[in-house]
Every structure is written in structure tokens, then in C-alpha cells.
Amino acid sequence: MIFKESKLKGLFTIDMDLHNDERGWFGRTFCEKEFNSIGISKKMVQINHSFNLKKGTLRGMHYQKPPFGETKLIRCISGEVYDVAVDLRKNSSTFLKWYGAVLSSKNKKMILIPSGFAHGFITLDDNTELLYHHTEFYNRTADSGFNYRDNIINIDWPEPINVISEKDRKLPNIKKSFQGI
């Protein structure tokens, strides 16, 4: 795996180191030793799979409140998405800054989002699928988020939003949602 740290400390994009031959390709999507080398030592405890029927589907912006904050490893296995993370770590030099990356089944990129970040994405194709690996179990009482249109964060979504859940559409702005992580 090839780790590339983004402008937000601790947030990495990961390229698979592919081995090609006449059969196709082979690549690693997780290695405990390699993750330890970049400071990620918490065990992955849950894997979720998301299917999104329509282009322009937005999910986000979500996070779990402490002490249930989670590191996420996200990979798009079908189609293409624009994946976004927002730094909610109050003592970070990039507090309230965001980073976006295209993840697709073609580019095979992954994104590693550390604890203390919010996450969301918009689909750039119909029939997209993502796998999420989490270092914490989902906790309904810690579930939180803020509105994807919040002008304090000002995410530049590359696609019109056509499908969004009622819950995500009604999320409050960051000032009402966020008390500090």
C-alpha cells in the first residue's frame, strides 16, 4: 500500500500496490504492520457496506461523539464517489478544514479518516458501493452530524445533490451540532 498524507494531519489517501499478470491483479487493502507504521494501531472492529442507487446521492456529514470516535478506512468497490472529511479536532491547525478525494472502482484509492473527523460523500455514478472499516462499534447515542451545506465549512460538492435522506437534509449547522471533539 502507498500512503499519501493529505493537507489534514492524520488523513491519508491510500493507493493499492497492484501486482498484475495474465490473470488480472492482486493488491492488499489492509496490513496491520503498515497501518502501525503511520500511527494507526487500533483494531478494526466493524465493516459496513453501502449501496447507492442514483448518481447525486449524498450521505453525510456524520461523526460519532467521544468517547466513541472512530478511525475509518473507506474504499469504493463499484462506481465512483467524491469522499469528504472535515477536521473536528479543536486543537488541530486544520480545525474545520475539509479534504475531498475521488474514490472509484477504477482508481482503487482508499481514504483513511482518523478519529475526530466528520465524513460524507456524494455519488458520481449510479449503483455505487463502498466498504467502510471502523475502529469502533456504531453507537446510536454517539451518532451526530452537521448539514452538508454549512457555509462555515463550505464544501465544494462536484455534483448536484439529487438524493439525500430526511435525516441528513435536516442536520443542524456546525455551530449547533458540534460541541468539540
C-alpha positions as a Python dict, from the first residue, in 0.01 Angstrom:
ca = {
    (1, 'M'): (0, 0, 0),
    (2, 'I'): (116, 351, -75),
    (3, 'F'): (13, 604, 193),
    (4, 'K'): (-9, 974, 99),
    (5, 'E'): (-86, 1214, 384),
    (6, 'S'): (-329, 1489, 287),
    (7, 'K'): (-318, 1854, 392),
    (8, 'L'): (-512, 1744, 704),
    (9, 'K'): (-276, 1575, 952),
    (10, 'G'): (-350, 1207, 1000),
    (11, 'L'): (-580, 1180, 696),
    (12, 'F'): (-434, 964, 420),
    (13, 'T'): (-526, 854, 73),
    (14, 'I'): (-402, 504, 2),
    (15, 'D'): (-314, 357, -335),
    (16, 'M'): (-304, -16, -372),
    (17, 'D'): (34, -156, -480),
    (18, 'L'): (-103, -377, -755),
    (19, 'H'): (61, -690, -890),
    (20, 'N'): (-63, -760, -1243),
    (21, 'D'): (-31, -1071, -1455),
    (22, 'E'): (-232, -1264, -1714),
    (23, 'R'): (-495, -1350, -1452),
    (24, 'G'): (-566, -989, -1356),
    (25, 'W'): (-436, -807, -1048),
    (26, 'F'): (-379, -859, -676),
    (27, 'G'): (-337, -594, -409),
    (28, 'R'): (-353, -551, -34),
    (29, 'T'): (-625, -334, 123),
    (30, 'F'): (-515, -372, 485),
    (31, 'C'): (-199, -469, 671),
    (32, 'E'): (-172, -415, 1046),
    (33, 'K'): (207, -359, 1026),
    (34, 'E'): (173, -96, 753),
    (35, 'F'): (-105, 85, 941),
    (36, 'N'): (103, 76, 1261),
    (37, 'S'): (388, 244, 1069),
    (38, 'I'): (168, 554, 1018),
    (39, 'G'): (41, 554, 1378),
    (40, 'I'): (-285, 360, 1337),
    (41, 'S'): (-282, 82, 1594),
    (42, 'K'): (-648, 48, 1689),
    (43, 'K'): (-808, -272, 1570),
    (44, 'M'): (-1077, -259, 1301),
    (45, 'V'): (-1392, -396, 1469),
    (46, 'Q'): (-1672, -337, 1220),
    (47, 'I'): (-1713, -341, 840),
    (48, 'N'): (-2010, -173, 673),
    (49, 'H'): (-2120, -188, 310),
    (50, 'S'): (-2313, 95, 143),
    (51, 'F'): (-2504, 68, -186),
    (52, 'N'): (-2630, 385, -356),
    (53, 'L'): (-2873, 355, -644),
    (54, 'K'): (-2852, 700, -803),
    (55, 'K'): (-2584, 946, -912),
    (56, 'G'): (-2602, 1259, -694),
    (57, 'T'): (-2682, 1068, -371),
    (58, 'L'): (-2531, 1242, -70),
    (59, 'R'): (-2461, 1078, 266),
    (60, 'G'): (-2317, 1296, 539),
    (61, 'M'): (-2178, 1475, 724),
    (62, 'H'): (-2151, 1218, 1006),
    (63, 'Y'): (-1932, 1151, 1308),
    (64, 'Q'): (-1950, 973, 1645),
    (65, 'K'): (-1909, 1185, 1958),
    (66, 'P'): (-1637, 1096, 2212),
    (67, 'P'): (-1554, 858, 2358),
    (68, 'F'): (-1682, 666, 2054),
    (69, 'G'): (-1484, 849, 1785),
    (70, 'E'): (-1366, 614, 1514),
    (71, 'T'): (-1098, 585, 1251),
    (72, 'K'): (-1246, 481, 915),
    (73, 'L'): (-1090, 315, 612),
    (74, 'I'): (-1315, 366, 309),
    (75, 'R'): (-1297, 206, -34),
    (76, 'C'): (-1531, 237, -332),
    (77, 'I'): (-1574, -106, -493),
    (78, 'S'): (-1829, -13, -760),
    (79, 'G'): (-1875, 318, -942),
    (80, 'E'): (-1728, 648, -826),
    (81, 'V'): (-1779, 888, -533),
    (82, 'Y'): (-1640, 1216, -408),
    (83, 'D'): (-1548, 1141, -47),
    (84, 'V'): (-1511, 1426, 204),
    (85, 'A'): (-1368, 1450, 556),
    (86, 'V'): (-1382, 1753, 789),
    (87, 'D'): (-1135, 1801, 1075),
    (88, 'L'): (-1328, 1849, 1401),
    (89, 'R'): (-1023, 1829, 1631),
    (90, 'K'): (-1032, 2162, 1820),
    (91, 'N'): (-655, 2169, 1883),
    (92, 'S'): (-568, 2091, 1521),
    (93, 'S'): (-413, 2352, 1291),
    (94, 'T'): (-666, 2239, 1028),
    (95, 'F'): (-973, 2260, 1254),
    (96, 'L'): (-1292, 2292, 1040),
    (97, 'K'): (-1097, 2242, 716),
    (98, 'W'): (-1213, 1978, 468),
    (99, 'Y'): (-1049, 1742, 223),
    (100, 'G'): (-1210, 1564, -70),
    (101, 'A'): (-1093, 1280, -294),
    (102, 'V'): (-1242, 1078, -576),
    (103, 'L'): (-1266, 710, -486),
    (104, 'S'): (-1364, 465, -756),
    (105, 'S'): (-1356, 103, -856),
    (106, 'K'): (-1120, 209, -1136),
    (107, 'N'): (-862, 409, -936),
    (108, 'K'): (-882, 169, -636),
    (109, 'K'): (-792, 454, -397),
    (110, 'M'): (-890, 435, -33),
    (111, 'I'): (-915, 708, 227),
    (112, 'L'): (-812, 669, 591),
    (113, 'I'): (-1002, 915, 811),
    (114, 'P'): (-878, 945, 1170),
    (115, 'S'): (-1093, 979, 1478),
    (116, 'G'): (-1211, 1336, 1528),
    (117, 'F'): (-1328, 1388, 1170),
    (118, 'A'): (-1674, 1404, 1012),
    (119, 'H'): (-1732, 1207, 692),
    (120, 'G'): (-1962, 1218, 393),
    (121, 'F'): (-1972, 1154, 21),
    (122, 'I'): (-2166, 1217, -298),
    (123, 'T'): (-2204, 956, -569),
    (124, 'L'): (-2068, 1041, -914),
    (125, 'D'): (-2223, 730, -1076),
    (126, 'D'): (-2537, 521, -1043),
    (127, 'N'): (-2502, 194, -850),
    (128, 'T'): (-2205, 279, -628),
    (129, 'E'): (-2084, 60, -344),
    (130, 'L'): (-1846, 143, -61),
    (131, 'L'): (-1686, -63, 214),
    (132, 'Y'): (-1610, 108, 546),
    (133, 'H'): (-1381, -44, 810),
    (134, 'H'): (-1426, 109, 1158),
    (135, 'T'): (-1214, 104, 1475),
    (136, 'E'): (-1523, 150, 1694),
    (137, 'F'): (-1863, -13, 1702),
    (138, 'Y'): (-2154, 204, 1595),
    (139, 'N'): (-2314, 369, 1898),
    (140, 'R'): (-2657, 522, 1835),
    (141, 'T'): (-2627, 762, 2131),
    (142, 'A'): (-2295, 897, 1994),
    (143, 'D'): (-2426, 939, 1638),
    (144, 'S'): (-2401, 1301, 1524),
    (145, 'G'): (-2355, 1518, 1218),
    (146, 'F'): (-2391, 1859, 1063),
    (147, 'N'): (-2551, 1993, 750),
    (148, 'Y'): (-2367, 1927, 423),
    (149, 'R'): (-2441, 2287, 308),
    (150, 'D'): (-2292, 2455, 615),
    (151, 'N'): (-2126, 2776, 497),
    (152, 'I'): (-1867, 2773, 775),
    (153, 'I'): (-1723, 2454, 623),
    (154, 'N'): (-1823, 2544, 263),
    (155, 'I'): (-1766, 2207, 96),
    (156, 'D'): (-1744, 2232, -282),
    (157, 'W'): (-1961, 1937, -386),
    (158, 'P'): (-1880, 1849, -751),
    (159, 'E'): (-2225, 1718, -836),
    (160, 'P'): (-2582, 1841, -781),
    (161, 'I'): (-2749, 1665, -488),
    (162, 'N'): (-3043, 1460, -617),
    (163, 'V'): (-3099, 1213, -331),
    (164, 'I'): (-3049, 1275, 41),
    (165, 'S'): (-3214, 1128, 348),
    (166, 'E'): (-3457, 1338, 551),
    (167, 'K'): (-3222, 1297, 848),
    (168, 'D'): (-2918, 1432, 659),
    (169, 'R'): (-3116, 1716, 499),
    (170, 'K'): (-3232, 1833, 844),
    (171, 'L'): (-2896, 1809, 1022),
    (172, 'P'): (-2816, 2137, 1202),
    (173, 'N'): (-2529, 2364, 1108),
    (174, 'I'): (-2189, 2300, 1266),
    (175, 'K'): (-2238, 2562, 1542),
    (176, 'K'): (-2549, 2382, 1672),
    (177, 'S'): (-2420, 2027, 1612),
    (178, 'F'): (-2064, 2045, 1735),
    (179, 'Q'): (-1954, 2095, 2094),
    (180, 'G'): (-1590, 1998, 2038),
    (181, 'I'): (-1424, 1664, 1997),
}
